[in-house]
């Protein structure tokens, strides 16, 4: 590590970083809620005194992207550190206050701390450390804190459409600091199964739509989407049955259980690889339904793509593992940790959808995904290791120094 790198690392204030993360967790910022805007405004007030130029973008009413910039002298490569401030919901079985930001045993606890406020805080601290170290960059460093990633990336897409770009990017989704160079695209679909209702006294004349939906689910488990021409692409494919609802009629009336249900809906989330599309996956699902019906003519079903929580399609993402930007990141990781980074289509992170896909496909930017957290993501007592958050801040700071200087 050279003197300039050491000066930047020395400027990282670990206590300030942890306090920042705690404060962020204490803001309830569910996706598509007023909490996103409140946290965005708080972050702007936090960053401005640290010498960063901060602007807000109004994505929707009450929903703000916070874009901070450490301006370079000019003539250098620009870097965007991208993270979302919206979080998943709190589920059952928590033993901690989800918005407490508690620190204990080397962990910070709270909803969204792993996905992905830890990376957000590390990005902010990296930018502040670079400013305070006195190092002058040539290219701009942009910290883009966006809303609505959980809706498919509405904040990042808005930012791109407004004209904000950088030459390089790092998306800080939780990968336990692995360098993720490929991830799946995501889509959602709905399969409707039609049956024939009768009273249970006449079950022999009925077709139970819920039971037929179970046949469809069984076939879904063995379905492979077409068009994945490489082994690593085939390894990206995955399908989850997220909900099943059945009853009588399209209202799913279920108050009279002696009636055989004649309508059932299965909602699924799918993951696809480069070269595949939601439409091609839908065609594969429809082909599967035809095969099930050929085996059992009582199965009558149709499928369609839907938008629910995900309002924008997140395509697959890929950068070559030997791209110079990835190699530079590997070298910096080695310098910081004395360990070899995990690089590539690393599981389980490769099943994410991330804003890296939008930055690469819509803005022609070059980058990868790397952030702290992951092991304890989307689970009760979500948490992140303090040491990983600190390591992430150092990594982002040295990547900015390498890229922008």
Secondary structure, 3 states (H helix, E strand, C coil): CCHHHHHHHHHCCHHHHHHHHHHHHCCCCECCCHHHHHHHHHHHHHHHCCCCEEEEEEEECCEEEEEEEECCCCCCCCEEEEEECCECCCCCCCCCCCCCCCEECCEEECCCHHHHHHHHHHHHHHHHHHHHHCCCCCCCEEEEEECCHHHCCHHHHHHHHCCCCCCEEEECCCCCCCEECEECEEEEEEEEEECECCEHHHHHHCECHHHHHHHHHHHHHCCCCCCCCCHHHHCCCEEEEEEEEEEECCCCECCCCCECCCEEEEEEEEEECCCCCHHHHHHHHHHHHHHHHHHCCCCEEEEEECCCCCCCCECCEECCCCCHHHHHHHHHHHHHHCCCCCEECCCCHHHCCCCHHHHHHHHCCEEEECCCCCCCCCCCCCEEEHHHHHHHHHHHHHHHHHHHC
